[in-house]
Amino acid sequence: MQDEGKAVIKSTERFTPWQRTLLTALACSATTLLATPLLGHLDLANIVMLFLLTVLLIAVSLGRSAAVLAAVLSVLLFDIFFVPPRFSLAVSNIQYLVTFAVMLATALIVGQLAAGLKQKAREAQIREQGTQALYEVARQLAGTLALEQVIDVARQFIRIQLNADAVILLKDDHDPEAAAKLSKLPFRVETHLAQVAQDSGQLVRDSDIAGSGYASHYLPLRASMRIRGVLAIAFPADSPDLPPENLAMLEALASLIAIAIERLHYVDVAQTTQLDMVSERLRSSILSALSHDLRTPLTALVGLADSLFLVKPALPPPALETAQAMHEQAARLAGLVGNLLDMARLNAGNVTLRREWQPLEEVIGASIKLLGTALAAHPVRVALPADLPLLEFDAVLIERVFCNLLENAAKYAPTGTEVDIVASQLGEHVEIRVSDHGPGFPAGKLSALFEMFARGQTESGKPGTGLGLAICRAIIEAHGGEISAENSPDGGACIRFTLPKGVPPVVEEESA
């Protein structure tokens, strides 16, 4: 279909100017020869109609300039061969001058109108061919599955329609390998002009470098979200100036290419996201299965270690020390399995929050009491405002958050230093800060602390798996809050999280 469009366009220019002049003279001469035998049978007015018909046919077939020449020749031939005295330019009746003027004006008007209609029909045909070609390339781009296919379709379209070569420069082609990519192109690219087109979102062209092996036209690939790149086009040395209709066709092509590239980008993003979701779901399922299978033997192992202390008569001290070590390691492993199971449940979204309106100090006190000996070397200082309202949260899960944060603080802070719990009201939220006076978090790792199996000090000899902060983040986000880590200005690590205040119920005082 594209080849047929080019053939139609070329067919309109199949005659040179000299050929059109000769054909016009031959057509007017043939009309004169045809009308001469009819001179005695037809009035001069009817013979004028024959010449006007000739002018009309010439205008339709040969164009506007040939129609003007035919109009002038028709008046001269009519005067010489049909107006008395014949075979001369003299006129016996002055009224024939009016006839000549009207004939010439009519011929010129008819020729101009016919040539104009012919030109408009030709332009409409060219636009139709361009629209059909764009429709075909849009259909091909809609079926592309890779960026290489998009580039091939675009280059083939430009090569057939404009006899030019093209290449697509993506926005991300600023990596260290960009120079190597540009060196492999079939023509040279002015990176400055391409960058201007990328930044401005407008067509950039330089006619001075056209045909010299450089791309002279740079069209931005504007998609719905952002500019995806630049379409660089290089024309051959003997190529004429680009007409406006071809420029409009290139802009439409650039839009189609941008849409195709954006579609492929979001398809890739969707596939990556889906793969990550499947991988995360599989990991959570494996963790959940392992946790369930390990919990029962670990509980039995802790019970067996405790039962060794009840044996009568009592075991020797070395055996009791071994039993105590077994108990501690089994309890630690049971806690690890519990964390894995909690993390799997939280990631799977199967945790139902049992929200209740309750004071924050109660869950803090329960957490401190639950840790017991783990905080023996670290006094905890709690500072809560007197007007702190009731908060709606799941006490068991928030207690787990405080336990994890306090355990981390006691694990890394020097012996004898305080652990601070400070709460304050910030707008529609209550902010709680748990801080210590230890070495703090490593610089540059604050954002990764809340990932699964991430530890603040990788080489630390402290026991841990890096699940505590990940569990805290999942619990706080499930409550509609936020959690973050920072280093205190006066030293030490600080974890802050927020809980929404909501609208607590009104507690009526009991009457006396």
N, C-alpha and C positions, 0 to 999 in steps of 0.2 A: 504493500500500500504506500510506503514511503517513497519507493522508486517511481511509482506512478505519479505521485505528487510532483516530484522533480521534473518528470517528463512533460507534464502539463504546463509547468512554469516556463520551461525552456521553449515549448512550442509557440508561445506568444511572441518570441523574439527570433523566429526562424528566418525573417527577411531583413536584409541590410537596408539602410536608407536609400541607396541607389536602386536596389531592386523594388522597393515600394514606389519610388518615383516612376520607374519604367512601367510598372503594372498600372499605376494610376493613369499615365498617358495612354497606354493601350486600351484601358477600359473606356476612357472618354472617346477615343478614336472609334472603338467598336460601336459605341452608342450613336456616334455621328453616322457611321456607315449604315447602321440599322435603321435610323430615322430618315435618311435621305430618300429612299424609295417611297416613303410614306408622306412626303411633303405635300403632294397634291391631294391626299386623302384625309389628312389630319390637320386640325388647326394648329397654329404655332403654340397655343397654350398647352395642348396635349403633348407636343414635342418637348416643351419645357418640363413636363412631368417626368418624361423619360430621363432627362438629364438629372433631375432631382433624385430619381430612384437610383441612378448610378452613383451619385454622391453619397446616398445613404448606404448602399452596399459597400462602397470603398471605406466609409467611416467605420462600419462594423467589422470589416475584415482586416484593414490595414492601419487603422488608427486615426488620431486627430490631425496630424500634419498632412497625411495623404488626403484627408477630407477637405482641408483648406485648398490644397493644390487642385483637387478635382473640381471644387466650386469655381475657382478662377478659370480653369480650362473649359469648363462647361459653358460659362458665359461667353468666352472668346469664340468657341466653336459654334455656339448657337448664333452669334452675331455674323460670323463669316459665312456659314453654310446655309443659314435658314432665314435671316432677316434681309429683305431687299434694301439696297442692291447687294446681291450675293457675291461671295468671294472677295469681300473687302470689309474694312472696319467702319465704313461710312454708314450712316443711318438716314433713311429717307423720311422717316416719321419720328418726330421728337418724342412721341409717346413710347417708343421702344426703349428710350433711356430709362423710363420708369420701370419697364419690364426687366431691363438688365439689372437695375438696382434691387428690385424686389427678388429677382431670381438669385442674385448673388447673396443677399441677406438671408433668404430662405435656405439656400444651400449651406451657407456657413452655420446657421443655427441648427439645421437638421444634422449636419456633420458633427458639430460640437456635442449635441445631445446624444447622438448615436455612439460617438467615440467615448463620451463620458459613461454611458451605460455599459459599454463594453469593458471599460477600465474597471468600473465597480464590480461587474460580474467576475472579472479576472481576479480582483482583490478578494472577493468573497470566496472564490474557488481556492485561492492560496490559503486564506484563513481556515477554510474547511479542511484542507489537507494538513495544515499545522495542528488543528484541533484533533483530527483523527490520529496524527502521529503522537500527540501528547497523551491521548486516551490509551493508545497501545503501550506507550512506555509506562504509564501509570499502572496498567494491568500487569505488566512485567515486574515493576517494582513492588507491587502488592504481594507477589508470590516469592520474593527473595527471602532466603534464609540466612544469608551471611553478607558481610560488608563487601566482600570481593564481588559477589553477584551484583550488588548495587553499582559498584564502580564499572563493571563490564557493560551493564545496560546503559548507563549514562554515556560512556565513551562511544558505544556503538551508535546511539541516537545522534550524538553531535557529529560523528564522522559521516553518517549518511545524510543528515539534513544540511550541515554547514561545511562539509569537507574540512573539518578541523579536528584537532586532538584535544583531549581534556584529561584532567586528573582532579581527584578530590583530596583536599588537605583538611584533615580533621583537626578539631580544636585541641585535642590532646597530643598533637604531634610536636610537642616541645621537649620531649625527653632527650636523653643523650644520643639516641639513635636517629634523631630527626635529620641530621645532616647526611647520614648514610642513605636514608630513604629518599631525600631530595636528589641525591646524586644519581639515583637509579631511574629517575623519571625520563620520559622520552623528550622532554624539552626543559628549558631552564625556567625557574620560578623566581620572581622578585618577591622575596619574603617580606619586604617592607610594605609593598602594595597589598599583599595578602593579609598582613596584620591590620592595615588600615580598613580593609573591607570587613575583617572580623570584628574590629572594635566599633566601627560606625554602623554596620548593618546595611550599608549602601554599596551599589555597584561602583567598582573602581576600574578604570581602563586607561591605558596609555597607548595611543596610536603610534607614537614614535618608535616603539619597540616591536610593533606588529610585523611579523614575517622575518624577524631576525633570530629566530630560535628561542624567543622568550614568550611566555604567556602574557597576552596583552589585556585580557578581560578577567576580572576577579569578582565573582558573584557570591555574596554571603548565603549560607544555607540556613535560612531562618525557619525554625520549627516553632511549635506552640509554646514550648517552655524556654528555650534559649537558642542561640546560634550554635549550630553543630559543627561548622567548619566553613570552608571556602571552596568554590568550584572554579578552578583555573583553566582557561581556554587559550590555546595557541593556534593562530591562523597561519596558513601558508603564505609565502611571500607574494604570490600573485592574486591574493584574495582581495575583492573589493571591500569598500566600507560596509559595515553591518547595518542593514536597514532597520527601521524601528520595529517592524513586525517580527523580525527574527530576534531582536533584543527582548521583546516581550515574551517570545516563546522560550528563550533561555531563562528568563526570570521565573516563568511557570515551571520549567524543568528543575530549577534550583529548589523551588518549594517542594516539589514532589520528592526529590532526593533527600531533603531535610526531614520530611515526614517519614520516609522509609528508614533513615538512619535512627531517628528517635524511636520508631517502633521496634527496631532490632535492639536498641539499648534497653528499653523497658522489658522486652522479652527476656533478655539476659538477666536483668535485675530480678524479675519474677522467678526465673529458674534458680538463680542463686539463693534467693530467699526461701523458696520451697525446699531446696536441698538442705539449707541450714536448719529449717524447721524439722525436717525428717531426721537429720542427724541428731538434733537436740532431743527429739522425742525418743529416738533409739537409745541415746545415752541415758536418759532419765529412766527408761524401762529397764535397762541393764542394772542401773544403780538400785532401782526399787527391788528388782528380783534378788540381787545379791544381798541387799539389806535384810529382806524378809528371811532369806535362807540362813543368814549368819546370826540373826538375833537370838534364835532359840539355843544353839550350842554355846553362844557367848554367855547367855544368862545362866545356863547350867554350869559353865566353867567358873563364873563368879560365885555361884552357890557352893560348888565343890571346894573352892579355895577358902570360903568362909567356914565350911564345915570342918576343915582341918584344925581350926582353933578350938573346936568343941570336943576334940578327941580326948578320951580319958584312958590312961594317964596322958598328960600333956606331952606334946612332941618336943624334942630337943630344940634349943634356940635356933640353930642353923636351919632346921626344917621349918620352923615358924617364920623365919625371915624369907625363906623361899616361898612359903604360902602367901606371905604379905606381898611379895613381888608379883606372884601370879595374880593375886587379887587386883593390884593396881593396874597391871598391864591389861588384864581382861576388862576391867572397868573402863580404861582408856579406849580400848578397841570397841567396847559397847557404845561409848559416846560417839566415836567416829562413825559407827554404823548408823546410830540414831541421826547424826547430822546428814549422812548420805540419804537416808530415807526421807528426812524432812525436806532436803533440797529437791529430791525427785518429786515429792508431792507438790511442793510449791511451784516448780517449773511446769508440772502437768496441769496446774490450775484446778486441782481437785480439793483444795483446802477451803472449807466454809468458815468464815469468820463468825465467831460467837461474840458479837459486840454487846457490851453492857456499859452503862454510865457508872463510872467509878473513879475514886481519887487516884492520882498518879503515885502518891507517896506509898500506898499499900503495895503496889506491884514492885516498887523499888525496894521496899523493906523485905518482901518475900524473896527477891532475887539475891539480896545480900545474905539473907539467912540460908538460902539454898546452897550458895557457894561455900559457906562455912570456913573450913581451914584454908581454902585457897586464898582468902583475903586476910589471913591472920597477920601477915607482915605488912599489910597496906591498909591503914585506916581510911575509911570512906567518908568524905564530907559531902553532905547533901544540902543544897540551897534551893528551896522552892519558895516562890512568892506567896504571900498570905492570901491573896485574892485569886489564886489559881483555881479555875473552874473544874467541874467534873468533865472527864473526857470519855468518849465512847470508843472502846477498843476491846480486842480479844486479850484478856489478861494472861492467858497461857502463852500466847505468841509474843506479846510485849515483854513478858518475863524472860522468855528465851533471848530476846534482843539484849536486855540488860545483862543477863548472865554471860553472853558471848563477849560483850564489850568490857565488862568488869574483869572477866577472865583474861582477856588479851592485855588489859592494862596491868593486871597483877603479874602477868607472865614476863613482860618486857621492862617494867619500871624497876628501878633499884629498890632494894629492901628498905622498908621504913618510910618510903615516900607516900604521900597521900594520893588518893584517886578522888577526883571531884565530879559530882553530878549536879549540874546547874540547869534550872528551867527558867524560861522567860516567855512572855506573851508577845507575839509579833503579828499584829493584825488578826487575821482569821485563823492563825495557827499558833501552836505552842511549840517552842524550840527547846530541845533537851540536848545538853552538851556533856559528854563523858570524856574527861581529859586526865592525863597522868603527867608525871615529871620524868619520863624516861628519855631515850635517845630520839624519839620521834620517828616519822616515816621517811623512807628514802626519797630524795628529791627526784621528781620526774615520774613517780610511780603512783601518785595519788589517785588518778582516774582508773587504774587497773587493780586497785586493792579489792574492789567489790566483785571481781570476776571469780568464777569457780576455780579452786585450787591455786589461787594467787596468794602469795605471802609477801609481807612487807620486807622481810630480810631473808632472802633465799638461802643464804649460807648459814643462817642462824642454827645453833644447836638446840633451840627450844622446840619441844614437840608441837606438832600441829599439821593440819592438812590444807589450810587456806579456804575452809568452807564457812567459817564463822561469819565473816562480813558479808559473804554472798547470801547467807540465810537472813541476815539482818536486813539487807536491801530488799529481798523478796517480801519479807514481812511488812516493812515500812511502806513499800509501794502498794501492797495489797490494802493497806489502811488509807491510802490516798495521800501519803506524805512523801518527803524526800530525805535522803541521807547523803552525807558527804564527809570527806576526811581532810584534815589540815594539820599543820604544825603550829603549835602555840607560839606567840612571839617571845615568851619568856622560857621556851624550851618545853619539850614533851609533845605527845601526840594528842589530838582532839578529834573525836567523832561527834558530829552534830546531826540530829534528825528532827523532823517536824511531824506533828500529828494535828489533824484538823480539829478546831474547837467545836464546831457545830452549835446546836442550840440545846443546851442541857435542860432536863425537865425541872419544873419548879417544885421544890420541896417545901410543903406547907408545914408550919410548926404545929405540934400537937397542943390542943387546948389544955389548960390546967385542970 
